Each structure stands twice: as structure tokens, then as C-alpha cells.
Amino acid sequence: MIVEVAFGLPVDKTFKYIIPSSFSSKKITPGVRVRAPFRSEVKIGYVVDVLKEGDREGLKEISEVLDSRPVINSDILQLTWWMAIHYYSAWGECIEASIPGLVRKGRKTVKPHKEISIKPDVNFKKPKRLTPAQERAFKTIREKFNAFNVFLLFGVTASGKTEIYLRAVELALERGKSALVLVPEIALSPQTVSRFKNRFRNIGISVLHSGLTEAQRFQEWNKIKDGESRICIGTRSAIFAPFVNLGVIIIDEEHEISYKQDERPRYHARALAIIRGKIFNCPVILGSATPSLESYYKAKKGEYILLELPHRIKRKKLPDVKIIDLRSEKRRGLKPLVFSQPLKVEIQSLLDRKAQAMLFLNRRGFSTSLVCLKCGYVIKCPRCEISLTYHSRVKRLICHHCNYKAEKISICPQCQSRYLIYRGFGTQKVVSELHRLFPGITTARLDSDALRKRGVLEKIIQEFRDHKIDILVGTQIIAKGHDFPNVDLVGVILADLSLNIIDFRAGERTFSLLTQVAGRSGRGRRGGRVIIQTYNPEHYTIQTSLKQDYPSFYSQEIERRKILELPPFSQLIKLELRHKDQNKAEQKAYRIKELLEGFANRDFEILGPAPHPVPRLRGEYRWDLIIKSKNLASTLRLLYNIIGFRIRFEGVKLIVDVDPYED
């Protein structure tokens, strides 16, 4: 017997091996792990096909068969095969992305670990009746539930999308099937799990996300594989949960860029969900208050089924939104303006009535740069050439790209003057200013710096829910899906940050962030208030977010995309070349462009090459080429024929990213 084996290596082919007669008693099928000689060592690989006969000349023998039954289901093999082709990756790498780390290391069992403890949310009760809009949406889902369809559930914040998810999962369970629910951030997992546990008291629910230990992840994965858990809730990588009878896939906040993987293989979980839905012939529900333009465009064209929830539950009003033009605000000298006068008044008012507030700034740290006023020198990372951010808690300058750290300095290294000043600000500065202006308040910060220790997230969320914290300050982590009934005020400290990034999706991301964070306000009995501070109040993205007016934003943004032939009117492939020598990275980028230009036609256009927005990272210079394609499959085949499948091109690192998203 001959088997084809894929290895978790960046190679674009599988390898044939002979099954020795000593393993004849073992049932070897696609999906089992084996150990096999590969070059000078023995590696773990994955059987992807079994051949009864074939040419055995030159073939090596399998060293060991690790499993008596497949650890990788046939549908996952199908999914990863599609993924390898679509995302220009190796099949073995895609297979390894779909399984826990301990499975990749050859483990079969782990010692039982303490169960992940999340209590049911007893306050989240099943409503006696749905709203008319919910009823219409659910009726459509129920009628088309027994076949593959993609539903786009477009509902304003607090419109009851979660209830639709719960009822769709109930339909799947009634039919003896399982359900997969994806959320964009670990921060949303506890809230979602607690609500599902309250509704499905006697059903096994597993959780999969990067915050688990390797052993916990292995344990949860096995519970799904063995049928002990019929519901899985998790982040991006949970799309590979090893169910054998999926009945529904739900992607909450489907617009979020966190569903896109930023390392090989660079997949998008939303795209994989749709392929997996086709494999299982089951419905896929995409939910959002601010759908991605690609999804809404497909819904408008009829490729997806559009379901709308235009009002909040119980017809609660959307929060009142006020824009503050920071250009007209008075400031003290060179100090950055953190709080406008209207925002300070609103914070004092809510503190007087013992309500809560959330303040949003999508930038961590204390100050974003250290500048010499005499010569203009900016303290930069020696490996990335971007300004270092000052972090007051550790009193260090830190690079947010490579984590380089430097001691705080008081003398300019270029001109030796002492005229150094901190410019810009992050979440740490916001917290510092809050305590200066409002002594005695309790605050907490939710950003990636604050969440380095396991368990901190759940602790902060619960303390804020229990009103042990007056004001929660955070980055985009606080903008997504949280439900805090006592939050009366949301303040957006600087709305322009995401608007000014070098990304054609900047407007879409800004509208989404502003709308989502504003949606955290006014969910209780009292009405909510939102204050947005900006230097660009006339921008259509800011103006449409005032009323959570997605259709108006969409109509303006889609017209811009159409003129420029950007997604959804094309698909992008980014080729990024990296090298410590800038000239080499640049030369190879032009070399690839030269090779591609000989085949350029109506199906694709080449943009660049140009330096990456962050031109140097961890000591390597970066140059980008963008291919804008009208026929992605054809363009990928051509790219493969021209440059092959490789991670280096003529001595320079090469990264191929299909459907790229900029951070």
C-alpha cells in the first residue's frame, strides 16, 4: 500500500511512502498522522490519500502510524485543500493550522485539566416574543435552514442579533446537528459563552481561542471531536472545530479584520466559514451592525440573503451623538488635548449620578513619540525606524511593532539638548488625565498591554459589569459587542486615528469603530450619550456614523471603490519582499513586476512596487507589489507559473497575501 503524506512545511506538494507489512493490521485512512523520513530526519506528517497500487521505486517506508482513527476529518481535509490553493499556501501548513499544537507534536492524550469555568448569564432571558423584524428574519432562516445559504443579518447595535443566533443554534440542535459560533475577540468569548450556557443548560459547549493553554485547547478540541460538545464558541481558529455534522455556522461581527490571519497561512475565517457551509450543506449567518462592504455588496446583488433589524429592542432610542471639533478647542501650551470641555462636563455629570462611561482611543501607551524641540530629532526604533512609544507603567520607550525596549532618556542623542518633549498620547495618558481631573474615581484599562496576564480580561469585564469601575478606557477591544446596561456615556477621544492610516479600507474601519463603540451606550433604561472628538468633523465617515447611517456611508464608499476598481470590484494580492539590504528588496520587487508585466492583461493590474507603510520592520526593509485582479483563480495560477511556490525569491523573503488587510 502507498500513501500520500503532507508535511507542515512550505512545500507545494505531497510525498509518497510505502506502508510496510508490519503495519498491515492498522487501518490507515486519510487524516491519520504518521512519522516518516524526510530528508535527514523523521517528521510527523498527515496522510491525505491512500493508493492501492503504484510505482514503488525509490519510495521510503513509513516509520510509525500514530493513530488508529483519523485525527483530521474529511471535511477539514477538503477545507484545507481549498485554503491552500486560494491563499497560496502549502497544504501541510494549512492542515497544521487546523489542529491544536499538541496534535502537531504527536500527542494522543493529555492529563485532565480543570474545566474552563464560565457561569451562565441568568439575567439574559429568552424573550416571550420576538420583535416583528426579528420574527421576519428568523422565519426566513427557518424556511431555508436545511440547505447551504449565506444570510447577512444586518442589525443596528442592541437590535437583538444574539437572540437570532440562539434560535438558529436551537434549530440545528433539534435536527441532531452541531453549531459553530465565531466571535472576533477573546474579550467577547465569556459574554457569549455565558449567554449560550444559560439557554442550553444540558448541552456541551466548548471554547476555542488563543488564550487557552495548549492542554486546555487539546481537551476542548477532543470534546468536540468525540461528540461530547455540540456547540463551539471561539475566535478565528475555531473555524476548524472538528465537528462531523455541522448544522449552522455563525460569524458575529463579521466585518472585523481580526478574522484575517496575519501569519502563514493568511486565511480569512469568514471565507472559510462559507466554504465549510458548502461542504456540510448548512446555513452560514453573518451578523453585524456595520457589515463589510464586500458582504453588503453581495447581499445587494442577491448572492447573500439580507435580513434587517433596523431598530433597537423595545424601540429604545439610539444614543444622542455630539461631535466636538478639536480645532476650535482651547489648549494649554504644547500639551496634547485629551478631553474637550464638553466631554469633561459630561464625565462629571455621569459621576454625579453614579453612572458609568467608556472612553475609546485606539492607541495604547502613554505618549506616542519623544521629540527634541531644538533639532527636531524623534527617538525611533533602531530595527523598525518608527517612533518609540513611552509607557509610563514600566517607564520605558517601546516599539509597538517589534517590542524593542529602551530606557527613558532626558538628553537628545543628536544635539545633546535637554529640550525633549512627549508628543501624542495613548490609553495610559487618558487614564492618568482622568485621575488628575476627577480624583477618587475608579478606572480600568483594556488594551493589549493590560491583558498580558491570563484572567485579567474576565476580571476587568466582571468588575465593570458589577459597577466596581466608574470609567473603562480601552482600544478597539471595548468597541465590540459588549453589553453594559449602566453605561450612559461613550467618549471617542480621537476619531481620526483609523481615518489617517494608509489603507483603502480606512473609512470603512473608522465608520465601523465609531458606530460599534457608540453602540455600547444607552443599552439600559436611561438614554445614552456619545461624544466624538475629531479634527475632521466634515468627513462623510464621521457624519454618517453620527446616526449609525450605514446605507448612506455604503452608497458613498461603494462609489469610490467602483471608480478605483477596489474590492468588491476586484480582489487584491500583495507581494511583500523583505531583506536587510534595502536595495535588494527593491530590486527583487521590480524584478517580479518585470516578470508579471509580460503577462498583464484585462484580468489584472500591477500597482507599485513601493515601500511598505512601515518600511523597515525588525531590521528588514519591506517593499510591496499589489496585484489587482478581476479573476483571482486565473491570476494565482499565473503567479504560480511565473515565480513558483516559494518563501524566498532570489535570496529575498517573499510573502504572498491574498485579500490583504492592513493593521
N, C-alpha and C positions, 0 to 999 in steps of 0.2 A: 504494500500500500504506500502511496505517495501523498504527502500533504503539502499545501502551500502555507507558508508562515509569513506573517507581517511582524516586523520589529519596530519598536518605538524609536526609530531613527529617521533623520531627514533624508530618506532614500525613496525614490518613486517607483519601487517595485517590490513584489513579494519573492520569497525564495522557496524552492522545492527541497524537500527532505524525504528520506526513506524512513518508514516506521519499521524498526527491527522486529523480528519474530517474537522476541521476549515480551513485547507489548501487545501481542495479538489478542490477549484476553480483555484488553481495555477497549471500551467503545470510544473511539476518537471521532469527534464531530466538530464542525466549525464552532468556534467560541471557547475551546479549551486552551489552557496555557501549556506550553512546553518549554523545556530547556533544550537549546540546540547550539552546536558550534557555529560561531560566526567570526570569520577571520581568525584572530589568535585567542579568542576567549569564548566562553559559553554564556549565552544570553537567554533571557526569558522572551519568548515570542508568542504569537496568537495564531492559532490555526484558523484560516479563513476559507479553506476549501480542502476537500478530500477527493483524491483522484484514484480510481480503481487501478488504472494502468498508466504506463508512461515510460519514457526513456529514463533508465536509472543511471546511466553512465555519468560518472563524476559527481553524483549526489552523495551528500553526507547523511549519516543517520541521526535521528532524534536522540538526545541523551536521556531525557526524562519527560514523562507525561505527568503534569501536576494535578489534573482534575479528572474526576470520574463523570462529571456533567459540565456543560458549558458554563463559564462564568460570564460570558458575553452573549446576550440574547441575539437571536437572528435579526430582530428589528434594529438593534443597535449597530450590528454589522452593516445593514443596509444604510442606516443613517450616516455612519462614519465614512462609508464609501462615497456617498453624495457630498459629504462635507469635505473630503479630501480633494475631490475634483473642483468643487465650487470655490473653495478657499485656498487653492494652490498649495496644498499641504500633503504630507505623506500619510498614507492610510494607517500605518502603525502608530504614528503620532496622534492621529485622531482617535484611534482605539484607546490609547493610553489616557487621553484627555477625558474619556468617558467612564473611567473606573477609578476607585479610590487608590491612594498611594500605596497602601499595604498590599492591595491586589497586584499592583505593578511590581512590587518587590517579591512576589511569590508566596505571600502568606495565605493560609487557608482559614485560620481561626485566630481570634484574639480572646484574651480573658474578658469575661463580662465586666462592663463598666457601668458606672452609675447612670441611670436613665436621665435624659435631658428633661429637666423639670420646668414645665410651664403650666400654670394653673388655668383652668377655664375662666373666661371672662363672663361671669354670671350677670353682669349688667348689660351685656349685649344680647338682647332678647329677640326672638323671632317675632316680627310684626304680625298682627292679626290679619292685616290685609296689605297688599301692595298698592303703591300709587298707580294711577292709570297708566303713566309712562312705563313704570316697572312691569306692570301686567302685560302691556303690549310687547315689551322686549322679551319677557320670559316666555310668552305664548309663541313668539317666533322661534326662539331657541328650542322649545319643547317639540314643536312641529317638525323641525329639521334635525333632531338630535341623533337620529340613527345613521347618519352618513357624514362624510367629511364636508364641512363648511367652515369658512372663517367669518366670525362675527366681530365687528368693531363696535364695542359698547362705549359710546361717546356720551359721557355724563358730566355735568358740572361738579365741582367739589361738593361733597356731602349730599350727593343725589341718590345714594343707595346702591352703588355698583356692587358692594360686597354682598348684599343680600341676593343679588342675581347670581353671583359666583356660588354662594352656598346652595342655592336651589338647583343650579346646574350640576354641582357635585352630587347632590341628593339624587338627581335623575340617573347619574352614572352608577351610583351605589345600588339603586333599586334594580338596575339591569344586571347586577352581579359584576360590575366592572370597577376600575380604579380611577383615581383622579390625580392630576398633577397641577400644582398651583405655583407659579413663579412670582416672586417679588423682587424689586430691583436692588434692595439693600438689606444687609443683615439687620439693620435697625428696625425694619418693618416685620421681620420674622416673628418675634414674640407676640406682637399685637395680633397678627394674622392667625398664628397657631392657637392663641388663647380663644379667639372667636370660633374657630373651627372645632376646637375641643369642646366648647360649650354646646355647639349644635350637634356634634357627632360623638356622644359620650362613650359609645360602645364600639367605636371603630378605631383601628390602629392608625395613628398619624405619625409619620416620620418627618424629620427635619434634616435638610442637607444644605450646608453653607460652609464657607471657608473659616468661620470662627470655631468650628469643631476641631477637636484633636483628631489625629489620624485614626486612633482606635474608635472614637465615637462615630466618625464618618463611616468606617468599615461596618460597625454594628448597625447603624441606621440603614445603610445600603443593603445589608443582608436581610434585615427585616422586610424590606420591600421585595427583594428577590424571592424570599421564602413565602410571600403572601401574607405575612403577619401584619403588615401595614398596607392599607388600601388607599391612603391619601398621603401624598408627599408635598410638603411646602418647603420651598428653598429659593436660593438665588440662582444666578446664571447656570452654573454647572449642574444644577438639579434637573436640567432638561434631559440628562442621561439616566435618570432614575430607572432601575431595571424592572419596570412593570411588564407583564406579559399580556395584559388585557385592558389597556387604557381605554377609558370611556369619554374623557374630556381633558383638554389642556387649557389652562387659563394663564394668561400673561397680564398681571396687574401693572399699571403704569407703563404700558407697552412702548411709550416714547423714549424711555430712559436710555441714555448711552451706556449705562453700566451693564446692559445686556450684551454689549460688544466686548469680546475678549481682546486684551491688548498684548498678548503673547501668543507664540505659535501653539496650536493652530488658531488663527484670528477669526473665530466664528461669531455669529450673532445669534443669540438664543431664540429670538423671535423667528428668524428664518428657519432654524432647526425645528422649532415647535410646529411650524406649518408643514414641513416635510414629514415629521413624525405623525402628525394628524392624518396625513395622506396614507402613510404606511398602515396605521390602525383603523383607517376609515372612521375617524371620530372627529367631533367638532373642536375647533380652536376658538377661544374667546379672547380677544384683545381689548383691554379696558383702559380708558384714560379720560381725564378732563381736558387734556391737550394732546390729541393724537399726533404721531409723527406725520409729517406731510406725505410721506410715501404711503402710509396706511390709509389716511383720509382720501388721498387721490384714488387709490384702488377701490375704496368704498363708493366714491362718487361715480366711478366707472362701472360699478356693478360686480367687480371681482370679489369683493367682500360684501357681507350683508351689514348695512348700517343700522344700528339700534341707538336711539337717542333718549337721554334722560335730561331734559332741559331745565328742571327745577330742583332745588334742594328738597329734602324730605320735610313734610309738613309745611311746605311752601315758605320755609324760612328764607329771609332776605339774604342775598349775597352781602358781604361786608361793604361798608362805605369806604371808598378808597380816595385818598388825597395825595396829590403829587407835590413834592417840595422841590423847587428849582434851587439847587445849591449855588448857582451862580449869583443869586441875589442875597444869599445869607452872609451876615457879617461874621468875620473870623478874627481870631487873636493872633496877630503877627504871622509867623511861619508855621504855626501848629496846625495839623490837619483837623478839618471839621468832621467830627464823628456824629454828633447829634445836632440837628437843626432845632431852633426854638420850639416850633410846633410839636416835634417829637418829644422833646423834654417835657412839655406841658402834658402831653397825652400819657407819658410814663408816670408822672406824678399823680395824675388823676386816677389811673388804674390802681396804683399803690394805695391811694386813699380809700378806694372802695374794695380793696383786698382781692382784686382780680389778678390775672396772670398775663404775661406778654412773651412773645417770641421775637427775637431780633436776628435777622438774617444777613450775613456777609459771607460771600463765597471766596474767602481768603483767610487762611489760618496764619498764626504767628502774631507778633506784636507790631513790628514795623517792617515794611517790605524792602527798604533799602537804607543804606548808610552812605551819606553823601558829604563830600568836602565842599564847603561853601567858598573856599578860596580858589581851588583849582578845578573843581567840578568832578573830581575822581569819585567813582562809585565802587564800593567794595564788592567784588564779584567772585564767583566760584572759579577756582583755577582749572576745573575739569569741564565746566559747562558754559562758562562765560555769561552767566546771568547773575543778577544781583542776589546777594545773600539776604535772607530774612532774619530779623532779630527776634529771638524767642526769650521773653522775659523770665519764664519759669526756670529755665536752665542757664539763662544769661549767656547765650551763645548765638552766633550767626550760623544759620543752617541753609543749605541748598535744598530746595523742595523737589529737585529732580534726581540728585544722586546721593543725598543725605550727607554730603560733605559738611564738616563742622569746623568752626574757627572761634577762637576766643574773642570776646568783645574788645575793641580797640578804642583808644582815645586820641591817637595821633595819626594823621594822614600818611600812608606809606609812600605817597608820591611827592608831596611838598613839605611834609613834616609839620604842618599847621595843626592847631587844635580845634579848628572850626568845623567839626563834624556834626552833622545833624541827621536825625532819623526822619525819613520821609515815608508817607503811606502808612497804612495800618491794617491789622488783621483782627481776628476774633479775640485774641488776648488783650489787645488795646481796647476793644469795645467793653470787655468785662472790667478792665481797670478804670475806664472812664465812668462806667455805671456806679462803681463803688465810690468814686470821688464825688459824683453829683448827687447820689442817693445813698448816704451812709446807712448801714444797718440792713440793707436788702440782702436776700439770699439769691445767688446766681449759680448757674452751671453752664458749662461749655460743651457743645457736641461738635467735635471735628476729629479728623483722623489722629491728631496728636493726643487728644483726650481719651481716645478709645484703644490705646495700645494694650492696655491690660484687659484680660478676659473678664467679663462680668460687669465692667464699668457701664456699658451701654444700658443694659437692663436696669441697673441700679438708678441711673440718672432718669430714665424714662419713667420708672415707677415713682420716684420721689417727686417728679414734676406732676405726674398724674395725681399723687396724694397731696399736692399743694405744699410740699415742703420746700419748694423752689419758687421764687416770685418771677424770675425772668430767665428764660433759656436762650442762650446765644449759640448760634451754630452756622455751619456751612450748609451745603445742599442736603446734608443728611436730615435736617429738620424740615425740609420742604416737601417730603414725600409721604403722603398717606397717613400721617399720624392724626389721631382723633383725641383732642384735649378739650372737653366741653367748657372749661373755665378760662380759656384763652380769649380775651376780649380785644387784644391789640397785637398786630404784627407790624414790625418795623423793618423795612428794607433799607439797610444803611447806605448802600451804594449800588444802584440798579445797573450801572453802566459796565460793570466788570466783565460780564459774559458777552456784552454787546460789542466790546472792543477787541475780542480775540480774533486771530486770523483764521477764520473758518466760515464757509458759506452757510453753515447752519447756525451762526451766532444769533441771528434774530429769532429763529425758532427756539433755541435753547433759552434765550432770555425771556421770551413770552411764556414758555413753559414754567421756568423757575418762578417768575413773578406771580403767575396765576396759581401755581401749586402752593407756594408759601402763603399767599393771601388767603387761600382756601382753608388754612389752619385756624382762621379767626371766625368767631361768631357761630360756632357749632353748638353752643349751649342755648339757654333760654334768652340770654341777653344778645343784643345785636353786636356785630364785630366792627372793628376799625382797622384800616390798613394805611400806613404812611410809607410812601415810596420816595426816597431821596435820590435825585438824579441831576446830572449836568446836561442831560439831553431830553428834556420833557416833551419836545415836539415829535420825537421819533415814533413812527407808527406802531412799533413793537410795544413801547411804553403806553401809548394812548389806547390801543386795543386791549391791553392787559387790565386797564382800569375797570372795565365792565366784564372781564372774562369773556370777551367777544371773539371767540376763536374763528367763526366764519369770516369776520372782517379781516382778521390777521391772515387767515389762509388765502383769501382772494388776492391780497396784495403780495404775499410772499410767493404764491404759486406762479403769479405772472412774472415776477423777477426770475424765478427758476426756469421758466419756459423760455424767456428771452436768452438766458445764458446757457440753456441746454444742460442744466444741472439736475441731479436726482429730484423727482422721479422720472425725468425725461431722458435720463441716461444712467449708466452705472459706472462707478469710478474704480480704478485700480491704482494704488500708489506703490511705486517702486522707490524704496529708500536705500541709498548707498552710504555706508559708514566706513571711515578709515581715520587713523591718527594723522595721516598726511592729507590736508585739505585738497591739495591739487589732485591726488589720486582719486579721491571720492568724486570730485568734479569731473575729471577726465572720463571715468568709467560711466558716469551718468550720461555724458554726451555720447559716449560710445554706444550705449544701449539705445539712445534716441536715434542715432545713425542707423543702427540695425533695424529698428522698428519702422523708420520713415520709408524704407524701401517697400513696405507692405501697407502703408497707410491708405485708407480708402474711406468710403462713406460710413463705414461701421464704427470707426474710432478716430479720435483726435488726440494728439500728444501735447501736453502742456508742460513747459519747463525745458530743461531742468532749472532748479532754483534752490538756494539754500533753504533748509528746513526752518520753520519759525523759531525753533530753538536750535541754532546752527551747530552747536557743539554740546555733546552730552557724554559724561563720564570719560572725557579725554578723546572722544571720537567726533570728527566732523561729519555732518549729515547733509546729503543732497537728495532732493526729491524730484521724481518724474511722475506726472499724473496722466493716466490714460482715461479718456472719457469715451465710453463705449455704448453703442446702440445695440450690440449683440454680444453679451458677456461671454457666453459659451464659446463662440467663434473666436473672440479676442484672446481668451485664455488658451485655446488650442494653438493659436498663432504664437503667442508669447512662449508657450512651452516648446514649440518647434524652433524658435529663434534662439532662446537663451537656455532652454532646458529647465530641469528642476534642480535648483541648487540654492545653497545658502551663502555661497561666495561667487562672485563674478570677477574673474581675472585678478584674484587676490584681494578683492574688496568685499566686505559684508554686504549681502543683498537681502532685503526684506520685502516680500510681496504681500500687500494688504488689500484684499478685495472688500469693497464697500467700507472705506476707512472712515473713522470718526476721530476728530482731534480732541485731546483733553485740554 
